[in-house]
Amino acid sequence: GDNIETKIFEYTFNGNEPLGSYEIGGSFLHPLSGKNISTDIEILTFSQ
């Protein structure tokens, strides 16, 4: 029931990234079974 917030990924955009869509995702796995508990995927789109 506890909420835990921590930074696990950081990227600084410099403006030279190619145009298009990018996906950044992460999963939490159960430490004993290895089964997926939760998955989160965010989509970023660079356009002119």
ModelCIF file with pLDDT and N, C-alpha, C, O atoms, coordinates in Angstrom:
data_MODEL
#
_entry.id   MODEL 
#
_entity.id                         1 
_entity.type                       polymer 
_entity.pdbx_number_of_molecules   1 
#
_entity_poly.entity_id                      1 
_entity_poly.type                           'polypeptide(L)' 
_entity_poly.nstd_linkage                   no 
_entity_poly.nstd_monomer                   no 
_entity_poly.pdbx_seq_one_letter_code       GDNIETKIFEYTFNGNEPLGSYEIGGSFLHPLSGKNISTDIEILTFSQ 
_entity_poly.pdbx_seq_one_letter_code_can   GDNIETKIFEYTFNGNEPLGSYEIGGSFLHPLSGKNISTDIEILTFSQ 
_entity_poly.pdbx_strand_id                 A 
#
loop_
_entity_poly_seq.entity_id 
_entity_poly_seq.num 
_entity_poly_seq.mon_id 
_entity_poly_seq.hetero 
1 1  GLY n 
1 2  ASP n 
1 3  ASN n 
1 4  ILE n 
1 5  GLU n 
1 6  THR n 
1 7  LYS n 
1 8  ILE n 
1 9  PHE n 
1 10 GLU n 
1 11 TYR n 
1 12 THR n 
1 13 PHE n 
1 14 ASN n 
1 15 GLY n 
1 16 ASN n 
1 17 GLU n 
1 18 PRO n 
1 19 LEU n 
1 20 GLY n 
1 21 SER n 
1 22 TYR n 
1 23 GLU n 
1 24 ILE n 
1 25 GLY n 
1 26 GLY n 
1 27 SER n 
1 28 PHE n 
1 29 LEU n 
1 30 HIS n 
1 31 PRO n 
1 32 LEU n 
1 33 SER n 
1 34 GLY n 
1 35 LYS n 
1 36 ASN n 
1 37 ILE n 
1 38 SER n 
1 39 THR n 
1 40 ASP n 
1 41 ILE n 
1 42 GLU n 
1 43 ILE n 
1 44 LEU n 
1 45 THR n 
1 46 PHE n 
1 47 SER n 
1 48 GLN n 
#
_struct_asym.id          A 
_struct_asym.entity_id   1 
#
loop_
_ma_qa_metric.id 
_ma_qa_metric.mode 
_ma_qa_metric.name 
_ma_qa_metric.software_group_id 
_ma_qa_metric.type 
1 global pLDDT . pLDDT 
2 local  pLDDT . pLDDT 
#
_ma_qa_metric_global.metric_id      1 
_ma_qa_metric_global.metric_value   87.31 
_ma_qa_metric_global.model_id       1 
_ma_qa_metric_global.ordinal_id     1 
#
loop_
_ma_qa_metric_local.label_asym_id 
_ma_qa_metric_local.label_comp_id 
_ma_qa_metric_local.label_seq_id 
_ma_qa_metric_local.metric_id 
_ma_qa_metric_local.metric_value 
_ma_qa_metric_local.model_id 
_ma_qa_metric_local.ordinal_id 
A GLY 1  2 69.00 1 1  
A ASP 2  2 82.00 1 2  
A ASN 3  2 82.00 1 3  
A ILE 4  2 79.00 1 4  
A GLU 5  2 82.00 1 5  
A THR 6  2 81.00 1 6  
A LYS 7  2 82.00 1 7  
A ILE 8  2 78.00 1 8  
A PHE 9  2 79.00 1 9  
A GLU 10 2 84.00 1 10 
A TYR 11 2 83.00 1 11 
A THR 12 2 87.00 1 12 
A PHE 13 2 82.00 1 13 
A ASN 14 2 86.00 1 14 
A GLY 15 2 82.00 1 15 
A ASN 16 2 87.00 1 16 
A GLU 17 2 86.00 1 17 
A PRO 18 2 92.00 1 18 
A LEU 19 2 92.00 1 19 
A GLY 20 2 93.00 1 20 
A SER 21 2 94.00 1 21 
A TYR 22 2 91.00 1 22 
A GLU 23 2 92.00 1 23 
A ILE 24 2 89.00 1 24 
A GLY 25 2 89.00 1 25 
A GLY 26 2 88.00 1 26 
A SER 27 2 89.00 1 27 
A PHE 28 2 87.00 1 28 
A LEU 29 2 91.00 1 29 
A HIS 30 2 92.00 1 30 
A PRO 31 2 90.00 1 31 
A LEU 32 2 94.00 1 32 
A SER 33 2 95.00 1 33 
A GLY 34 2 92.00 1 34 
A LYS 35 2 95.00 1 35 
A ASN 36 2 93.00 1 36 
A ILE 37 2 92.00 1 37 
A SER 38 2 91.00 1 38 
A THR 39 2 92.00 1 39 
A ASP 40 2 91.00 1 40 
A ILE 41 2 92.00 1 41 
A GLU 42 2 90.00 1 42 
A ILE 43 2 92.00 1 43 
A LEU 44 2 87.00 1 44 
A THR 45 2 90.00 1 45 
A PHE 46 2 86.00 1 46 
A SER 47 2 84.00 1 47 
A GLN 48 2 75.00 1 48 
#
loop_
_atom_site.group_PDB 
_atom_site.id 
_atom_site.type_symbol 
_atom_site.label_atom_id 
_atom_site.label_alt_id 
_atom_site.label_comp_id 
_atom_site.label_asym_id 
_atom_site.label_entity_id 
_atom_site.label_seq_id 
_atom_site.pdbx_PDB_ins_code 
_atom_site.Cartn_x 
_atom_site.Cartn_y 
_atom_site.Cartn_z 
_atom_site.occupancy 
_atom_site.B_iso_or_equiv 
_atom_site.pdbx_formal_charge 
_atom_site.auth_seq_id 
_atom_site.auth_comp_id 
_atom_site.auth_asym_id 
_atom_site.auth_atom_id 
_atom_site.pdbx_PDB_model_num 
ATOM 1   N N  . GLY A 1 1  ? 0.787  -1.205  0.000   1.00 69.00 ? 1  GLY A N  1 
ATOM 2   C CA . GLY A 1 1  ? 0.000  0.000   0.000   1.00 69.00 ? 1  GLY A CA 1 
ATOM 3   C C  . GLY A 1 1  ? 0.827  1.267   0.000   1.00 69.00 ? 1  GLY A C  1 
ATOM 4   O O  . GLY A 1 1  ? 0.264  2.361   -0.049  1.00 69.00 ? 1  GLY A O  1 
ATOM 5   N N  . ASP A 1 2  ? 2.158  1.159   0.054   1.00 82.00 ? 2  ASP A N  1 
ATOM 6   C CA . ASP A 1 2  ? 2.984  2.373   0.068   1.00 82.00 ? 2  ASP A CA 1 
ATOM 7   C C  . ASP A 1 2  ? 3.203  2.889   -1.352  1.00 82.00 ? 2  ASP A C  1 
ATOM 8   O O  . ASP A 1 2  ? 3.276  2.110   -2.302  1.00 82.00 ? 2  ASP A O  1 
ATOM 9   N N  . ASN A 1 3  ? 3.307  4.200   -1.482  1.00 82.00 ? 3  ASN A N  1 
ATOM 10  C CA . ASN A 1 3  ? 3.680  4.815   -2.749  1.00 82.00 ? 3  ASN A CA 1 
ATOM 11  C C  . ASN A 1 3  ? 5.155  5.152   -2.708  1.00 82.00 ? 3  ASN A C  1 
ATOM 12  O O  . ASN A 1 3  ? 5.617  5.813   -1.779  1.00 82.00 ? 3  ASN A O  1 
ATOM 13  N N  . ILE A 1 4  ? 5.892  4.707   -3.699  1.00 79.00 ? 4  ILE A N  1 
ATOM 14  C CA . ILE A 1 4  ? 7.320  4.982   -3.783  1.00 79.00 ? 4  ILE A CA 1 
ATOM 15  C C  . ILE A 1 4  ? 7.578  5.707   -5.092  1.00 79.00 ? 4  ILE A C  1 
ATOM 16  O O  . ILE A 1 4  ? 7.198  5.218   -6.156  1.00 79.00 ? 4  ILE A O  1 
ATOM 17  N N  . GLU A 1 5  ? 8.216  6.863   -5.026  1.00 82.00 ? 5  GLU A N  1 
ATOM 18  C CA . GLU A 1 5  ? 8.568  7.598   -6.233  1.00 82.00 ? 5  GLU A CA 1 
ATOM 19  C C  . GLU A 1 5  ? 10.074 7.761   -6.282  1.00 82.00 ? 5  GLU A C  1 
ATOM 20  O O  . GLU A 1 5  ? 10.689 8.220   -5.319  1.00 82.00 ? 5  GLU A O  1 
ATOM 21  N N  . THR A 1 6  ? 10.668 7.383   -7.408  1.00 81.00 ? 6  THR A N  1 
ATOM 22  C CA . THR A 1 6  ? 12.101 7.531   -7.590  1.00 81.00 ? 6  THR A CA 1 
ATOM 23  C C  . THR A 1 6  ? 12.397 7.726   -9.066  1.00 81.00 ? 6  THR A C  1 
ATOM 24  O O  . THR A 1 6  ? 11.670 7.224   -9.923  1.00 81.00 ? 6  THR A O  1 
ATOM 25  N N  . LYS A 1 7  ? 13.442 8.440   -9.358  1.00 82.00 ? 7  LYS A N  1 
ATOM 26  C CA . LYS A 1 7  ? 13.838 8.655   -10.746 1.00 82.00 ? 7  LYS A CA 1 
ATOM 27  C C  . LYS A 1 7  ? 14.633 7.442   -11.207 1.00 82.00 ? 7  LYS A C  1 
ATOM 28  O O  . LYS A 1 7  ? 15.654 7.094   -10.612 1.00 82.00 ? 7  LYS A O  1 
ATOM 29  N N  . ILE A 1 8  ? 14.153 6.796   -12.282 1.00 78.00 ? 8  ILE A N  1 
ATOM 30  C CA . ILE A 1 8  ? 14.859 5.616   -12.787 1.00 78.00 ? 8  ILE A CA 1 
ATOM 31  C C  . ILE A 1 8  ? 15.409 5.841   -14.184 1.00 78.00 ? 8  ILE A C  1 
ATOM 32  O O  . ILE A 1 8  ? 16.200 5.039   -14.680 1.00 78.00 ? 8  ILE A O  1 
ATOM 33  N N  . PHE A 1 9  ? 14.994 6.930   -14.820 1.00 79.00 ? 9  PHE A N  1 
ATOM 34  C CA . PHE A 1 9  ? 15.468 7.214   -16.171 1.00 79.00 ? 9  PHE A CA 1 
ATOM 35  C C  . PHE A 1 9  ? 15.488 8.720   -16.364 1.00 79.00 ? 9  PHE A C  1 
ATOM 36  O O  . PHE A 1 9  ? 14.538 9.415   -16.003 1.00 79.00 ? 9  PHE A O  1 
ATOM 37  N N  . GLU A 1 10 ? 16.578 9.219   -16.936 1.00 84.00 ? 10 GLU A N  1 
ATOM 38  C CA . GLU A 1 10 ? 16.678 10.650  -17.225 1.00 84.00 ? 10 GLU A CA 1 
ATOM 39  C C  . GLU A 1 10 ? 17.395 10.837  -18.552 1.00 84.00 ? 10 GLU A C  1 
ATOM 40  O O  . GLU A 1 10 ? 18.424 10.209  -18.802 1.00 84.00 ? 10 GLU A O  1 
ATOM 41  N N  . TYR A 1 11 ? 16.852 11.702  -19.402 1.00 83.00 ? 11 TYR A N  1 
ATOM 42  C CA . TYR A 1 11 ? 17.452 11.997  -20.690 1.00 83.00 ? 11 TYR A CA 1 
ATOM 43  C C  . TYR A 1 11 ? 17.253 13.479  -20.961 1.00 83.00 ? 11 TYR A C  1 
ATOM 44  O O  . TYR A 1 11 ? 16.147 13.995  -20.799 1.00 83.00 ? 11 TYR A O  1 
ATOM 45  N N  . THR A 1 12 ? 18.291 14.156  -21.364 1.00 87.00 ? 12 THR A N  1 
ATOM 46  C CA . THR A 1 12 ? 18.200 15.575  -21.708 1.00 87.00 ? 12 THR A CA 1 
ATOM 47  C C  . THR A 1 12 ? 18.169 15.696  -23.229 1.00 87.00 ? 12 THR A C  1 
ATOM 48  O O  . THR A 1 12 ? 19.120 15.319  -23.914 1.00 87.00 ? 12 THR A O  1 
ATOM 49  N N  . PHE A 1 13 ? 17.064 16.226  -23.746 1.00 82.00 ? 13 PHE A N  1 
ATOM 50  C CA . PHE A 1 13 ? 16.921 16.404  -25.187 1.00 82.00 ? 13 PHE A CA 1 
ATOM 51  C C  . PHE A 1 13 ? 17.728 17.612  -25.617 1.00 82.00 ? 13 PHE A C  1 
ATOM 52  O O  . PHE A 1 13 ? 17.656 18.675  -25.001 1.00 82.00 ? 13 PHE A O  1 
ATOM 53  N N  . ASN A 1 14 ? 18.508 17.434  -26.695 1.00 86.00 ? 14 ASN A N  1 
ATOM 54  C CA . ASN A 1 14 ? 19.366 18.527  -27.152 1.00 86.00 ? 14 ASN A CA 1 
ATOM 55  C C  . ASN A 1 14 ? 18.868 19.164  -28.448 1.00 86.00 ? 14 ASN A C  1 
ATOM 56  O O  . ASN A 1 14 ? 19.489 20.101  -28.949 1.00 86.00 ? 14 ASN A O  1 
ATOM 57  N N  . GLY A 1 15 ? 17.752 18.665  -29.001 1.00 82.00 ? 15 GLY A N  1 
ATOM 58  C CA . GLY A 1 15 ? 17.196 19.234  -30.216 1.00 82.00 ? 15 GLY A CA 1 
ATOM 59  C C  . GLY A 1 15 ? 17.741 18.632  -31.496 1.00 82.00 ? 15 GLY A C  1 
ATOM 60  O O  . GLY A 1 15 ? 17.280 18.983  -32.582 1.00 82.00 ? 15 GLY A O  1 
ATOM 61  N N  . ASN A 1 16 ? 18.714 17.731  -31.398 1.00 87.00 ? 16 ASN A N  1 
ATOM 62  C CA . ASN A 1 16 ? 19.285 17.084  -32.590 1.00 87.00 ? 16 ASN A CA 1 
ATOM 63  C C  . ASN A 1 16 ? 18.727 15.687  -32.829 1.00 87.00 ? 16 ASN A C  1 
ATOM 64  O O  . ASN A 1 16 ? 19.183 14.984  -33.731 1.00 87.00 ? 16 ASN A O  1 
ATOM 65  N N  . GLU A 1 17 ? 17.745 15.280  -32.028 1.00 86.00 ? 17 GLU A N  1 
ATOM 66  C CA . GLU A 1 17 ? 17.162 13.955  -32.205 1.00 86.00 ? 17 GLU A CA 1 
ATOM 67  C C  . GLU A 1 17 ? 16.395 13.901  -33.528 1.00 86.00 ? 17 GLU A C  1 
ATOM 68  O O  . GLU A 1 17 ? 15.756 14.881  -33.910 1.00 86.00 ? 17 GLU A O  1 
ATOM 69  N N  . PRO A 1 18 ? 16.451 12.772  -34.226 1.00 92.00 ? 18 PRO A N  1 
ATOM 70  C CA . PRO A 1 18 ? 15.692 12.632  -35.471 1.00 92.00 ? 18 PRO A CA 1 
ATOM 71  C C  . PRO A 1 18 ? 14.185 12.749  -35.209 1.00 92.00 ? 18 PRO A C  1 
ATOM 72  O O  . PRO A 1 18 ? 13.698 12.341  -34.154 1.00 92.00 ? 18 PRO A O  1 
ATOM 73  N N  . LEU A 1 19 ? 13.456 13.309  -36.179 1.00 92.00 ? 19 LEU A N  1 
ATOM 74  C CA . LEU A 1 19 ? 12.010 13.406  -36.069 1.00 92.00 ? 19 LEU A CA 1 
ATOM 75  C C  . LEU A 1 19 ? 11.408 12.010  -36.054 1.00 92.00 ? 19 LEU A C  1 
ATOM 76  O O  . LEU A 1 19 ? 11.936 11.093  -36.683 1.00 92.00 ? 19 LEU A O  1 
ATOM 77  N N  . GLY A 1 20 ? 10.314 11.852  -35.344 1.00 93.00 ? 20 GLY A N  1 
ATOM 78  C CA . GLY A 1 20 ? 9.633  10.567  -35.284 1.00 93.00 ? 20 GLY A CA 1 
ATOM 79  C C  . GLY A 1 20 ? 9.071  10.317  -33.905 1.00 93.00 ? 20 GLY A C  1 
ATOM 80  O O  . GLY A 1 20 ? 9.087  11.193  -33.040 1.00 93.00 ? 20 GLY A O  1 
ATOM 81  N N  . SER A 1 21 ? 8.574  9.114   -33.713 1.00 94.00 ? 21 SER A N  1 
ATOM 82  C CA . SER A 1 21 ? 8.001  8.713   -32.430 1.00 94.00 ? 21 SER A CA 1 
ATOM 83  C C  . SER A 1 21 ? 8.960  7.781   -31.703 1.00 94.00 ? 21 SER A C  1 
ATOM 84  O O  . SER A 1 21 ? 9.604  6.925   -32.310 1.00 94.00 ? 21 SER A O  1 
ATOM 85  N N  . TYR A 1 22 ? 9.038  7.963   -30.412 1.00 91.00 ? 22 TYR A N  1 
ATOM 86  C CA . TYR A 1 22 ? 9.912  7.159   -29.558 1.00 91.00 ? 22 TYR A CA 1 
ATOM 87  C C  . TYR A 1 22 ? 9.068  6.593   -28.422 1.00 91.00 ? 22 TYR A C  1 
ATOM 88  O O  . TYR A 1 22 ? 8.130  7.242   -27.957 1.00 91.00 ? 22 TYR A O  1 
ATOM 89  N N  . GLU A 1 23 ? 9.398  5.395   -27.980 1.00 92.00 ? 23 GLU A N  1 
ATOM 90  C CA . GLU A 1 23 ? 8.734  4.785   -26.840 1.00 92.00 ? 23 GLU A CA 1 
ATOM 91  C C  . GLU A 1 23 ? 9.733  4.595   -25.716 1.00 92.00 ? 23 GLU A C  1 
ATOM 92  O O  . GLU A 1 23 ? 10.839 4.095   -25.923 1.00 92.00 ? 23 GLU A O  1 
ATOM 93  N N  . ILE A 1 24 ? 9.331  4.998   -24.533 1.00 89.00 ? 24 ILE A N  1 
ATOM 94  C CA . ILE A 1 24 ? 10.122 4.761   -23.329 1.00 89.00 ? 24 ILE A CA 1 
ATOM 95  C C  . ILE A 1 24 ? 9.248  3.917   -22.417 1.00 89.00 ? 24 ILE A C  1 
ATOM 96  O O  . ILE A 1 24 ? 8.127  4.307   -22.090 1.00 89.00 ? 24 ILE A O  1 
ATOM 97  N N  . GLY A 1 25 ? 9.756  2.763   -22.008 1.00 89.00 ? 25 GLY A N  1 
ATOM 98  C CA . GLY A 1 25 ? 8.938  1.871   -21.199 1.00 89.00 ? 25 GLY A CA 1 
ATOM 99  C C  . GLY A 1 25 ? 9.707  1.260   -20.052 1.00 89.00 ? 25 GLY A C  1 
ATOM 100 O O  . GLY A 1 25 ? 10.938 1.257   -20.025 1.00 89.00 ? 25 GLY A O  1 
ATOM 101 N N  . GLY A 1 26 ? 8.958  0.751   -19.122 1.00 88.00 ? 26 GLY A N  1 
ATOM 102 C CA . GLY A 1 26 ? 9.554  0.068   -17.977 1.00 88.00 ? 26 GLY A CA 1 
ATOM 103 C C  . GLY A 1 26 ? 8.583  -0.947  -17.414 1.00 88.00 ? 26 GLY A C  1 
ATOM 104 O O  . GLY A 1 26 ? 7.371  -0.830  -17.598 1.00 88.00 ? 26 GLY A O  1 
ATOM 105 N N  . SER A 1 27 ? 9.111  -1.933  -16.736 1.00 89.00 ? 27 SER A N  1 
ATOM 106 C CA . SER A 1 27 ? 8.283  -2.977  -16.120 1.00 89.00 ? 27 SER A CA 1 
ATOM 107 C C  . SER A 1 27 ? 8.776  -3.254  -14.716 1.00 89.00 ? 27 SER A C  1 
ATOM 108 O O  . SER A 1 27 ? 9.968  -3.156  -14.424 1.00 89.00 ? 27 SER A O  1 
ATOM 109 N N  . PHE A 1 28 ? 7.832  -3.603  -13.851 1.00 87.00 ? 28 PHE A N  1 
ATOM 110 C CA . PHE A 1 28 ? 8.166  -4.103  -12.526 1.00 87.00 ? 28 PHE A CA 1 
ATOM 111 C C  . PHE A 1 28 ? 7.935  -5.603  -12.551 1.00 87.00 ? 28 PHE A C  1 
ATOM 112 O O  . PHE A 1 28 ? 6.880  -6.071  -12.978 1.00 87.00 ? 28 PHE A O  1 
ATOM 113 N N  . LEU A 1 29 ? 8.934  -6.357  -12.086 1.00 91.00 ? 29 LEU A N  1 
ATOM 114 C CA . LEU A 1 29 ? 8.836  -7.814  -12.053 1.00 91.00 ? 29 LEU A CA 1 
ATOM 115 C C  . LEU A 1 29 ? 8.805  -8.302  -10.608 1.00 91.00 ? 29 LEU A C  1 
ATOM 116 O O  . LEU A 1 29 ? 9.464  -7.735  -9.737  1.00 91.00 ? 29 LEU A O  1 
ATOM 117 N N  . HIS A 1 30 ? 8.037  -9.354  -10.365 1.00 92.00 ? 30 HIS A N  1 
ATOM 118 C CA . HIS A 1 30 ? 7.995  -9.957  -9.037  1.00 92.00 ? 30 HIS A CA 1 
ATOM 119 C C  . HIS A 1 30 ? 9.370  -10.545 -8.750  1.00 92.00 ? 30 HIS A C  1 
ATOM 120 O O  . HIS A 1 30 ? 9.908  -11.275 -9.582  1.00 92.00 ? 30 HIS A O  1 
ATOM 121 N N  . PRO A 1 31 ? 9.952  -10.241 -7.586  1.00 90.00 ? 31 PRO A N  1 
ATOM 122 C CA . PRO A 1 31 ? 11.333 -10.665 -7.317  1.00 90.00 ? 31 PRO A CA 1 
ATOM 123 C C  . PRO A 1 31 ? 11.533 -12.175 -7.234  1.00 90.00 ? 31 PRO A C  1 
ATOM 124 O O  . PRO A 1 31 ? 12.643 -12.652 -7.470  1.00 90.00 ? 31 PRO A O  1 
ATOM 125 N N  . LEU A 1 32 ? 10.512 -12.930 -6.912  1.00 94.00 ? 32 LEU A N  1 
ATOM 126 C CA . LEU A 1 32 ? 10.684 -14.381 -6.798  1.00 94.00 ? 32 LEU A CA 1 
ATOM 127 C C  . LEU A 1 32 ? 10.250 -15.120 -8.055  1.00 94.00 ? 32 LEU A C  1 
ATOM 128 O O  . LEU A 1 32 ? 10.950 -16.019 -8.522  1.00 94.00 ? 32 LEU A O  1 
ATOM 129 N N  . SER A 1 33 ? 9.101  -14.744 -8.603  1.00 95.00 ? 33 SER A N  1 
ATOM 130 C CA . SER A 1 33 ? 8.582  -15.484 -9.757  1.00 95.00 ? 33 SER A CA 1 
ATOM 131 C C  . SER A 1 33 ? 9.072  -14.916 -11.081 1.00 95.00 ? 33 SER A C  1 
ATOM 132 O O  . SER A 1 33 ? 9.087  -15.623 -12.088 1.00 95.00 ? 33 SER A O  1 
ATOM 133 N N  . GLY A 1 34 ? 9.475  -13.645 -11.092 1.00 92.00 ? 34 GLY A N  1 
ATOM 134 C CA . GLY A 1 34 ? 9.892  -13.004 -12.332 1.00 92.00 ? 34 GLY A CA 1 
ATOM 135 C C  . GLY A 1 34 ? 8.722  -12.578 -13.209 1.00 92.00 ? 34 GLY A C  1 
ATOM 136 O O  . GLY A 1 34 ? 8.928  -12.069 -14.311 1.00 92.00 ? 34 GLY A O  1 
ATOM 137 N N  . LYS A 1 35 ? 7.485  -12.785 -12.727 1.00 95.00 ? 35 LYS A N  1 
ATOM 138 C CA . LYS A 1 35 ? 6.310  -12.409 -13.502 1.00 95.00 ? 35 LYS A CA 1 
ATOM 139 C C  . LYS A 1 35 ? 6.155  -10.883 -13.522 1.00 95.00 ? 35 LYS A C  1 
ATOM 140 O O  . LYS A 1 35 ? 6.511  -10.190 -12.569 1.00 95.00 ? 35 LYS A O  1 
ATOM 141 N N  . ASN A 1 36 ? 5.617  -10.390 -14.629 1.00 93.00 ? 36 ASN A N  1 
ATOM 142 C CA . ASN A 1 36 ? 5.397  -8.964  -14.806 1.00 93.00 ? 36 ASN A CA 1 
ATOM 143 C C  . ASN A 1 36 ? 4.285  -8.491  -13.870 1.00 93.00 ? 36 ASN A C  1 
ATOM 144 O O  . ASN A 1 36 ? 3.176  -9.024  -13.897 1.00 93.00 ? 36 ASN A O  1 
ATOM 145 N N  . ILE A 1 37 ? 4.586  -7.485  -13.039 1.00 92.00 ? 37 ILE A N  1 
ATOM 146 C CA . ILE A 1 37 ? 3.592  -6.901  -12.139 1.00 92.00 ? 37 ILE A CA 1 
ATOM 147 C C  . ILE A 1 37 ? 2.928  -5.703  -12.798 1.00 92.00 ? 37 ILE A C  1 
ATOM 148 O O  . ILE A 1 37 ? 1.715  -5.520  -12.690 1.00 92.00 ? 37 ILE A O  1 
ATOM 149 N N  . SER A 1 38 ? 3.728  -4.887  -13.481 1.00 91.00 ? 38 SER A N  1 
ATOM 150 C CA . SER A 1 38 ? 3.211  -3.653  -14.062 1.00 91.00 ? 38 SER A CA 1 
ATOM 151 C C  . SER A 1 38 ? 4.115  -3.216  -15.210 1.00 91.00 ? 38 SER A C  1 
ATOM 152 O O  . SER A 1 38 ? 5.335  -3.368  -15.143 1.00 91.00 ? 38 SER A O  1 
ATOM 153 N N  . THR A 1 39 ? 3.510  -2.674  -16.258 1.00 92.00 ? 39 THR A N  1 
ATOM 154 C CA . THR A 1 39 ? 4.259  -2.136  -17.384 1.00 92.00 ? 39 THR A CA 1 
ATOM 155 C C  . THR A 1 39 ? 3.710  -0.758  -17.722 1.00 92.00 ? 39 THR A C  1 
ATOM 156 O O  . THR A 1 39 ? 2.496  -0.553  -17.736 1.00 92.00 ? 39 THR A O  1 
ATOM 157 N N  . ASP A 1 40 ? 4.600  0.180   -17.992 1.00 91.00 ? 40 ASP A N  1 
ATOM 158 C CA . ASP A 1 40 ? 4.195  1.526   -18.375 1.00 91.00 ? 40 ASP A CA 1 
ATOM 159 C C  . ASP A 1 40 ? 5.011  1.938   -19.588 1.00 91.00 ? 40 ASP A C  1 
ATOM 160 O O  . ASP A 1 40 ? 6.238  1.839   -19.575 1.00 91.00 ? 40 ASP A O  1 
ATOM 161 N N  . ILE A 1 41 ? 4.339  2.399   -20.637 1.00 92.00 ? 41 ILE A N  1 
ATOM 162 C CA . ILE A 1 41 ? 5.011  2.851   -21.853 1.00 92.00 ? 41 ILE A CA 1 
ATOM 163 C C  . ILE A 1 41 ? 4.517  4.249   -22.188 1.00 92.00 ? 41 ILE A C  1 
ATOM 164 O O  . ILE A 1 41 ? 3.311  4.486   -22.266 1.00 92.00 ? 41 ILE A O  1 
ATOM 165 N N  . GLU A 1 42 ? 5.440  5.163   -22.383 1.00 90.00 ? 42 GLU A N  1 
ATOM 166 C CA . GLU A 1 42 ? 5.123  6.532   -22.787 1.00 90.00 ? 42 GLU A CA 1 
ATOM 167 C C  . GLU A 1 42 ? 5.652  6.747   -24.200 1.00 90.00 ? 42 GLU A C  1 
ATOM 168 O O  . GLU A 1 42 ? 6.760  6.314   -24.517 1.00 90.00 ? 42 GLU A O  1 
ATOM 169 N N  . ILE A 1 43 ? 4.877  7.408   -25.046 1.00 92.00 ? 43 ILE A N  1 
ATOM 170 C CA . ILE A 1 43 ? 5.277  7.684   -26.417 1.00 92.00 ? 43 ILE A CA 1 
ATOM 171 C C  . ILE A 1 43 ? 5.550  9.175   -26.561 1.00 92.00 ? 43 ILE A C  1 
ATOM 172 O O  . ILE A 1 43 ? 4.721  10.009  -26.196 1.00 92.00 ? 43 ILE A O  1 
ATOM 173 N N  . LEU A 1 44 ? 6.724  9.501   -27.098 1.00 87.00 ? 44 LEU A N  1 
ATOM 174 C CA . LEU A 1 44 ? 7.117  10.889  -27.376 1.00 87.00 ? 44 LEU A CA 1 
ATOM 175 C C  . LEU A 1 44 ? 7.214  11.040  -28.878 1.00 87.00 ? 44 LEU A C  1 
ATOM 176 O O  . LEU A 1 44 ? 7.728  10.151  -29.557 1.00 87.00 ? 44 LEU A O  1 
ATOM 177 N N  . THR A 1 45 ? 6.724  12.162  -29.414 1.00 90.00 ? 45 THR A N  1 
ATOM 178 C CA . THR A 1 45 ? 6.778  12.406  -30.847 1.00 90.00 ? 45 THR A CA 1 
ATOM 179 C C  . THR A 1 45 ? 7.471  13.734  -31.109 1.00 90.00 ? 45 THR A C  1 
ATOM 180 O O  . THR A 1 45 ? 7.072  14.767  -30.572 1.00 90.00 ? 45 THR A O  1 
ATOM 181 N N  . PHE A 1 46 ? 8.514  13.704  -31.937 1.00 86.00 ? 46 PHE A N  1 
ATOM 182 C CA . PHE A 1 46 ? 9.203  14.919  -32.359 1.00 86.00 ? 46 PHE A CA 1 
ATOM 183 C C  . PHE A 1 46 ? 8.732  15.265  -33.768 1.00 86.00 ? 46 PHE A C  1 
ATOM 184 O O  . PHE A 1 46 ? 8.781  14.425  -34.667 1.00 86.00 ? 46 PHE A O  1 
ATOM 185 N N  . SER A 1 47 ? 8.284  16.485  -33.957 1.00 84.00 ? 47 SER A N  1 
ATOM 186 C CA . SER A 1 47 ? 7.862  16.926  -35.288 1.00 84.00 ? 47 SER A CA 1 
ATOM 187 C C  . SER A 1 47 ? 8.222  18.389  -35.450 1.00 84.00 ? 47 SER A C  1 
ATOM 188 O O  . SER A 1 47 ? 8.531  19.080  -34.479 1.00 84.00 ? 47 SER A O  1 
ATOM 189 N N  . GLN A 1 48 ? 8.178  18.851  -36.692 1.00 75.00 ? 48 GLN A N  1 
ATOM 190 C CA . GLN A 1 48 ? 8.505  20.252  -36.966 1.00 75.00 ? 48 GLN A CA 1 
ATOM 191 C C  . GLN A 1 48 ? 7.301  21.114  -36.780 1.00 75.00 ? 48 GLN A C  1 
ATOM 192 O O  . GLN A 1 48 ? 7.377  22.329  -36.965 1.00 75.00 ? 48 GLN A O  1 
#
